[in-house]
Amino acid sequence: MTITRLAIIGLGLLGGSIGLAVREHAGAIATAGYDRDPRVREKARERGLVGTVCDNPADAVRDADLVVLCVPVGAMEEAAREIAGALSPHAIVSDVGSSKQSVAEALERALPGVCIIPAHPVAGTEQSGPEAGFASLFTNRWCILTPPDDAEEEAVAALSGFWTSLGARVEIMEAAHHDLVLAVTSHIPHLIAFTIVGTASDLEDVTRSEVIKYSAGGFRDFTRIAASDPVMWRDVFLSNRPAVLEMLGRFTEDLTALQRAIRSGDGEALHDLFSRTRAIRRAVIEEGQDDERPDFGREDHG
């Protein structure tokens, strides 16, 4: 199966970046896109995020070999229902959501009989909207596919090849395992960032201006994560509720143990933990998933 026509529903950071990456790396694929916000559609036309920006979703997906839904996970089912009647019989429908079990169930409800292969490109920034997209977003990043057991091998291979052509590294995983892994590596870290930044802003004895003025590297990095799209992350936590709650319970237990070590002056326990976490950091750099330069190589040190 060859993908020659791509439709992107949702033209924000991820949808726009897919369009730009296709233009740069897979120019033979014709692209069309739709976003329900007319201002986003206009900006997408200005930036050339896709070859054709359509004013309704049916026109965008008509004759497409691959349709990628780039909307918040809570909006997946509605977006899928809007395109159901216009899909080509051979079309693959995929997505970019960061929780997979709930998305798969939503798409199956909305699109019975359609070839559905959920996907999650593990890439992004704290920015959002059509202005935020860029072609290299997926370069050397993982894209996890979670095909159902009855998925056609040819379709899985085609979708895998598509993401590889955009510079991503593809991994295939069961949806339930994906949700647990991402709860640990992405969802809980975001929840912690949202919480610590909220706590800092609510402190009565420390003014908000002091929090901003004296932000050291650690807190500054938390604020970067906490600036992420609130609609997207609200939906992520609600859609991946079981895995998030399981990992949050484990984290709470570990935090209590750390609190106990500090209270009792157990320096050995603290040192052991910090040594283990430092080793994880080195492994992340060796895997090529971040930069060892100060501030992780970011140009903005403010």
Secondary structure, 3 states (H helix, E strand, C coil): CCCCEEEEECCCHHHHHHHHHHHHHCCCCEEEEECCCHHHHHHHHHHCCCCEECCCHHHHHCCCCEEEECCCHHHHHHHHHHHHHHCCCCCEEEECCCCCHHHHHHHHHHCCCCEECCEEECCCCCCCCCCCCCCCCCCCCEEEECCCCCCCHHHHHHHHHHHHHCCCEEEECCHHHHHHHHHHHHHHHHHHHHHHHHHHHHCCCCCHHHHHHCCCHHHHHHHHHHCCCHHHHHHHHHHCHHHHHHHHHHHHHHHHHHHHHHHHCCHHHHHHHHHHHHHHHHHHHHCCCCCCCHHHHCCCCC
